[in-house]
Amino acid sequence: MIKSLKSAVVALTLATAGSSVAVAQTNLTFHTAGSGTPVALTATALVEYAAERGIANIQVSEGKVATNYLKDLAEGKIDLANGPFILPFLMSKGAGPYAKMGKETGAELSKNIQLLYPHTLAVFTMYAYNAKGISGWDDLKGRKILNGPPRGAATSNSRALAQFFGGAKHGEDYESVTVNWNRASSAIVDGTADAAVLTVHFPGPRETRNSAAGSMTMWSMPKAKFESDPAKKLLNKPGSVAYLAPVSFIQEKMGSNWTIKSEDGTFRGMAVTGGDFVNKSMDAELAYQLTKAHIENVDAIKAIAPFMETLNHGVIDPKVAGLCGPNPVKFHPGAVRAWEEAGHSIPDCAKP
């Protein structure tokens, strides 16, 4: 399925005269992250379904930086993009990577980003090789912990979670290991880090490579702390939500090289939420047709890769999708029509 989706991207991008794929009159540009990532797979799926239905010819550019291309989307330079909700939030505040544009400009630009459909991007948890002898979240002190890349939201989240659930502060209680994403897998395999507090997929390429080198354990976040009032604030800040799933479901996805540990039958983590976005100027009928194509192919999207089934495609419950509250992103009017026609109820706080 992945191979066929990538083929569809190439066919659409080249738009060759002899192609068997029906190319529609409307041409759209879609920027997304690296090939094989959940957001890239979701994007290429839309390419295929839009072509099959004669909705649009979507040209996807993969391997882009979300911070940059969401600004391009807000400015109307591209038609579609996907990524985490935290970035439109930061843009609306003129903060973080958007500090240079200022609060007023950022607030206005962020209003141009509207949602077609949400989905989970990844889930923060803790994992390590069994050979390291780590007993859980309360055993981080004195260890070398992989927190993510040298800078960015992922690393900040990782350190906050290690401190809250493990009582360990980076630089004081443990050695913080930071490497670029393309080295994250090797940092675990070669022992640069003893454990990772990091985003995962169930299972993604990184987790599969790691477990091929030895048996591993993944720990659910401790229930008592997870359900506390401070945790609700930490886990449900802009761009994230509390993530719950049956341990048996996660265990089945991860396979026999992994042990999933929890006090009960529930796995608890922190999900990074986001979705596929368009500029608010997109024609309502076009946004409707694109969203409808996604909704009617959710089962096929879940089957693209093993981890896609765990990423809540087709779910618009605000508590799962991370909608409303401090999240400034609203649905596009055309998307609202598609979701409501499909029998879903969109909360008023997520409507434009």
ABEGO torsion letter per residue (X at the ends): XAAAAAAAAAAAAAGBAABABBBBABBBBBBBBBBGBAAAAAAAAAAAAAAAAGABBBBBBBGBBAAAAAAAAAAGABABBBEBAAAAAAAAAGBEAAAAAEAAAAAAAAAABBBABBBBABBBBBBBBAAAGBAEAAAABGBBBBAEBABEAAAAAAAAAAAAAAGBBBGAABBBBBBBAAAAAAAAAAGABABBBBBBBOBBAAAAAAAAAEBBBBBBBBAAAAABAAAAAAAABBGBBBBBBBAAAAAAAAEAABBBBBABABBBBBBBBBEBBBBAABBAAAAAAAAAAAAAAAAAAAAABAAAAAAGBGBABAAAAGBEEABABBBBAAAAAAAAAAGBBBBAAABX
